[in-house]
């Protein structure tokens, strides 16, 4: 069950040599990006000064807001005519983060997905239903091309229409599915209501949001699958960065593709194996958009023990965020994005509250926002129109359905210190 056994099982010494070689090449490529030229200059470090893997600590971190400030193509290290795919991910305000891919990038990405799926026993005999977004986010196409690479029959069912999803699993003899864990729970509930069974289904791949061991147990019981955790983010290609093997004790992060650090999010200090902190990643094989010491915001730890499967070092399952990002149905949302949208609408004020609930195993976001006094006159028709306007503006930016309640000016809580505008009521994930 190996796709690329030589590289998946490199000895530590050989791996370190390969990482350093690829790191030096990545740093040279990053010199084509104005942001990194300035960063290296400000730090007083040249690419040639990085002689060991530990030397990367001499370089500053890259943050998500840095990528946003480079919108749209400020982080490309290659001419635009070499870019063959563009994806976007959420930014902290109205502008998204843009990610570009060369042909080699897409091939590398598919190769990683092929590794992951082969690692859990999937192959050309399987029928794979991909129940995630096929739009500007990376979840759909990443798994699609990786699954095709290993010869699976791929059903690009995308999201929604749960009844039809159930029918396809049954009619096409689907053996493996990919979706968010919250949608998988919803799928299982609808199937139970319809008395639908899935005799062909054996493997469930779930990612894009944190989920617990108790949810794993429930999904396996309800769907009859073995459930595997998948981790990735668009800035690092997309899904496929790390994945569970059949041991399901931590996620293998592909160290020949990614140089991994765990840091204290407050101080930036690099932590040792077993110490929980923020995951920092330097991709080693990205052509279009190299990144140096990218702060993912995800909280995990390096596992210092080996794995019975013989593959590379692992990280623990993601347990949370070091920033205020929310994950709603697999989509990243920042409270600052919501604020940015609301401030652009004259009908509403700058006071709002966000509530996150789990309804029928799916995340639902509702927002209360104060009307501006000049628009608060109680006309039902006008209120309905304004509410629809706010809902549409939020959907256009977040690419997520929200419910909006317009409330009286002065009715929402005020805060003396840092405003707590998000109430997450989902309980255990």
PAZABA-105524 format. One record per residue (C-alpha): x, z, y. Coordinates in steps of 0.05 Angstrom, whole numbers, plus 5000, padded with zeros to 4 digits. Example, Ala and Ser with C-alpha at 12.3 -4.5 7.8 and 13.67 -1.06 7.14 Angstrom:
BEGIN
524651564910 527351434979 
END
This chain:
BEGIN
500050005000 505349775050 504849195097 512149235121 515449745075 522549655101 520749825173 515350335156 520350745116 526750675156 531751245147 532651685209 539551395226 537350675219 531050815259 534951125316 539550515320 533550045322 530050475374 536150485420 537149735414 529849595431 529850115486 535649775521 532049115517 525649425544 529449725603 532449055620 525548745618 522849305662 527849105715 523348495727 517948965753 518749185825 515849875810 521250015759 526849735801 524950235855 524050805805 530950675773 534150625842 530751265867 533051635805 540151365813 539951075743 541450375718 539050095652 546350085630 546650845639 541950955581 546751005522 542951475477 535551585463 535952265498 538451915562 531351655574 529952345602 533952145663 528251665681 521751855717 514951835683 509851285692 502751515706 496051175701 495251185777 501850795781 498750245739 492450245782 496650175845 499749545815 493049195808 492348655785 499048385761 504348845792 506749095725 507748425691 515048305672 513747575654 510846985693 503246955691 503646295653 506446675593 500547145592 495246915541 490547515542 488248015595 484648665580 482749225628 481649965621 478650495667 482250655732 481351295770 477450945825 473750285828 479549845806 481249805731 488049815700 490149115679 493948995614 497148315599 499448035532 504147475512 503347115445 508647565416 504948175441 498647965406 502447825342 505748515345 499048845358 495748495298 501848685256 500749425273 493449405255 495249055190 500049625175 494650145188 489349815146 493949665088 496350385090 489350635071 488350125015 484649565051 486148835035 483548135024 478148364976 474748775031 469048615079 470148935146 464749065198 467549195268 462349585307 466049675373 466049335441 468848625443 469248595519 474848775566 476549405527 481449325470 477949645410 474349035383 479448475385 485248915364 482249095298 479148405290 485748025289 489248555247 483848535195 484047775192 491547805186 491048175119 485647705095 479448135103 472647815115 471148045186 464148155214 464648215290 458048585297 460248945361 456049515388 448549655389 442549445348 443449985295 437949715250 441549045246 448249385234 445149745174 442349095147 449048745153 452649305115 447549235059 446748475058 454148295065 456848825018 461049145072 466649585045 469849835110 467149985180 470450135247 466850495304 466951125345 465551755305 459451915349 456451225334 457851315260 453851965262 448151585297 448651035245 448251545189 442151875220 438351215228 440151015157 437451675132 430951565169 430350875138 432351125069 438050625071 443850685023 450850375026 453350294955 458949804975 461750225032 468150605018 472350665081 470750895152 475750805209 473851225270 477251285337 476951225413 474651945420 476852615392 473052865331 473453475286 474653605213 467453845206 465053175233 469652825183 466353215126 459353045151 460952305160 463752265090 457752595060 452652185098 455951505093 459651565027 466351375058 473351635063 474251745138 480751595174 482851755245 485451195290 489151295356 491050815411 490250635483 490149975520 496550095559 500250125491 496949475464 490549835444 488450145378 493750175324 498850635358 497951175306 493751235243 492451685184 495051505115 491551705050 494452415057 490352505122 494953035148 496952795217 497552085244 503551635232 505951375299 510150755290 516950965317 519950265310 514750045362 514250685404 519151205429 515351865430 516252495471 511853115477 512353465545 509754075581 504553735626 505954235682 513554215683 515353555649 519953925601 520853575534 518254015478 520654075406 517253925340 510954335329 510054495403 503454245432 503753855496 502353175529 504152545491 509052095528 510451405500 515450855515 513350215479 519349845451 516549155437 511948985495 513848345530 508548235583 507948945607 513649425588 512450155605 517550715612 515651425593 508151315600 504151955606 498151855561 494552495581 493052625508 494853305478 498253335410 504853545377 510253235334 509853445262 516653645235 515153585161 515452935121 509752575088 508552445014 507151715030 514451625052 512951365122 515351565191 514352205229 507252405249 503552705307 497753185301 490752955314 489052915389 485853565411 484253435484 486753185551 491753455601 487753135658 480353085677 478852435640 472352425600 471252015538 464051775533 462251335474 469451125470 469850935544 474551295591 471251575653 474451955711 470152395757 473952065815 470951395793 463951685799 465651975867 468451305890 461950955872 457451475904 461351485969 460350735975 452750825977 449751036044 443451306011 446951875975 451552435997 458252675970 455453245929 454153095856 454253415786 455653065720 452753315654 455153075586 450653195526 450452965455 443652685437 442452425367 449952445356 451251985416 454352195482 449652165542 451852245614 446952455669 448552535742 445052935796 446752695866 444152925933 440552445979 442952366050 438052716097 436152076133 433651786067 430152416043 422852296061 419352345995 416751625987 416451525912 417450765916 423650845959 426451385913 425550945852 429050375887 434850805909 435551105839 435850415808 441250215859 445550815841 444750695766 446849965774 452850135817 455350645767 454150165708 457949605743 464150045751 463950495690 461049975642 456850545616 449450715619 447951355658 441551705679 441251905752 436952435786 436552435862 435853135889 434453465956 440253526006 443754206001 440954355932 447254265890 452554815885 458354845934 465355065914 470355465954 476155255910 476954645866 470154335854 467554365782 463153755781 463053625706 459154055656 460753825585 455354095539 457253725476 459854355443 464154225382 466253505378 
END
